[in-house]
Amino acid sequence: MTTKDDLGDALTKSLRAIRRLGDDRGDRERRTRLYREAAGLILDLREHFRANEKGDPDWAGRTPAYRAFIRERYSEAGYRREEAKPIQTAIGYHVSVLMRERLTPEEIEDLGLRTEDVTARVRDRRKVQSAMLATLDTTEGTPDAVRSLAGALAVLRRIAPDDLAALDGAAVAQARAVLTRLTDRVAELSRLAAAASDAGVTK
């Protein structure tokens, strides 16, 4: 088994590589590969930390010793605490996928995690979404406004969690500004829909 220090050094190297990447398409694809690579190293590292007196691996990554070790790797790679958070979130997504590949459903349940694969949930959600859009496209008399809302939802669901989590600097501010405007618009449309519903009831 590879030593904890060797895995830690490899993780620091991956984190540094992620930090150097830009925003063009090639870098985005490489970033995803590096996220997966880092996730594999993190899961290997968790085998070196004990979760309890029985000596079970800290698969969930909850022990103070493990968390301190990971913080040190991010620090060595040059990340400030706030800068590390989105990267940790993105890598965490891939860790959850790998855990479901390596561990049994019983082990996953014992950790208090969902047994179904994250990618399976995304795939199922997309199937439901596609069926919904197909119904809207073929149902005679479906208002354009409803089709537009469904289309907007479909576009938003195409945004990969790790791509959003990897944003930093000005990109984060831009994303938050857009999301704020989206939230305001959704709230406005919800109020209009509620008013239309109330008006229909009173007619």
N, C-alpha and C positions, 0 to 999 in steps of 0.2 A: 504494500500500500504506500502511495506517495505520502511523504511527511506533511504535517500541517504547515511548516514553514515554506516548503516548496510550493504548496498550493496557494499560500498567502502571497508569495512572490509572483506567481503566475496571475493571480487576481489583480494585484497592483499593476502589473504590466497591461492587462486588459483594460483596466479603468483608465490608465494613462492614454491608451490608444483611443478609447471612446472620447476622451476630453479633447483630443486633437482634431477630431472630425469636423467637417463643415456641414453645410445644408444641401449640397447638390445631390442628385439622385444616387450616384455611385456611393457617396458617403452614407446616405440613409440606409442603403442596402448593407453596407459593411457594418454600420452601427447595429443593425438587427442581428447580424452574425456575431458581433462582439457581445451583445446582450446575452445571447444564447450560450456563448462560451463562458462568460462570467457566471451565468446561472449554474452551469455544470460544475464549475469550480466551487461555487458557494455550497452546492449540495454535497460535493465531496468533502468540503471542510466541515460540514455539520456532523459528519460521521466521527470526527475527532473530538467532539464535545459531548459530554454526558448530560442527559436530560434529567436523570434521577439516580437513585441509589442502586437500581438494578443494572445500570450501565447502558441504558438505551440511548442511541444516538439522538442528538438534539435536532431532529428533522425539522421541527417548526422554527428553529432559530430564535428561541426565546430566552436562553440562559444569558445572564450578565457577561459571563466570560466570552461567549460567542459574539455577542453584540459589541463588546469592547474590541475584540480582535478585528471585526469587520470595520469598525470606525477607524482603527489605525491604518487599515489598508487604504481607505478612502483618503485619509490625511496624507499618507505617503504618496498617493497619486496626485496630490495637489488640490483636492476638493475642499472648499469651505463647507460648513454644515448645511447651509441653505442651498448651496450649489449641488450638493450630493443627493438631496431629497428626490428630485425628479428622476435621477438616474437609478436610485434604489427602487423606486416605484416601477420603472420600466423593466429592470432586471427581475424584480419580484414576480412580475407576470410570467416570465419564462421559467422561473424557479417552480412556480405552482404547476406549470405544465409538465416539467420534468419529474416532479414528485409523483404525479399520477402515473407516470411511465415506470418509475422505479419501485414504488411501494404498492402493497396490496390494498384493495378496497378497505379491508379491516384496519390496516395501519392508518390509512387516511382518516377513517372515521374516529379512531382513537385520538387523533390529533385535533379533532373538532373541525375538520375541513370537509367540504363537499366532496362526494365520491366521484361525481361526473367530471370529465375533462373540461377544462376551460374552453378549449377549441370546439368541443362538442356543443357546449352551450351556445357559443357564437354561431356555429353552423345551424343549429336548430332555430335560433332567433332569426337568422337570415332566411331560412325556409318559410317561417311564418310571415316575415316581411314581404318576401316575394309573392306568396299566395295572396296577401292582402292587396298588394299593388296590382296583381293580375285581376283580382276581383273588381277593383276600382276602375281599371282600364276597360273592362268588358261590360260592366253593369250600366245598362241604359239609364240615363238621367242622373248619373252621379255628378254633382256640381263640380265645376273647375276648382273651386276653393278647396274642396275636400281632397281632390287629386293633388293639388299643389301642396297641401299640408302633408300628405302621405309621402310625396316626393322629397320634401324637405327632411322628413324623418329618415328616409332611406339614405340621403346624402350624409346626414350626421352620423348614422350608424356605420358608415364606411371608414370613419376616422379611427385608426388603430390606437389603442390605449398607450402603447409604448412610444409611438410617434409624438403624441401629445405630452406624455410625461418627460420626454427628452428635450423639450423646448427650454431655452434659457435666455437670459438677458432681455433684449428688446422683443424677441419673439413671444416670451411669456406675457409681457405687458400687452402686446397686440392681441394675443389669444384671449386674454381676460377681458379686454375692451370689447372684442367681438361677442364673447359669451354674455357679457352684461347686456349688450344691445339685443342679443337673441332672447335673453330672459325677459327683458322689458317687452319685447314684441310678443312673445308667447303669452305673457300675462295680459297684455292688451287684447289679443285675439281671444283668450279664454273668457275675458269679461264680456266681449261682444257675443261670443257663442252662448254664454250663460243668459245674457239679456234676450237673445233671440229665442232661446228655449223657454224662458219665462213668458215672453210675449205669445209664443205658440200655445202655452197652457191656458192663458187667459182669454184667448180668442173664442 
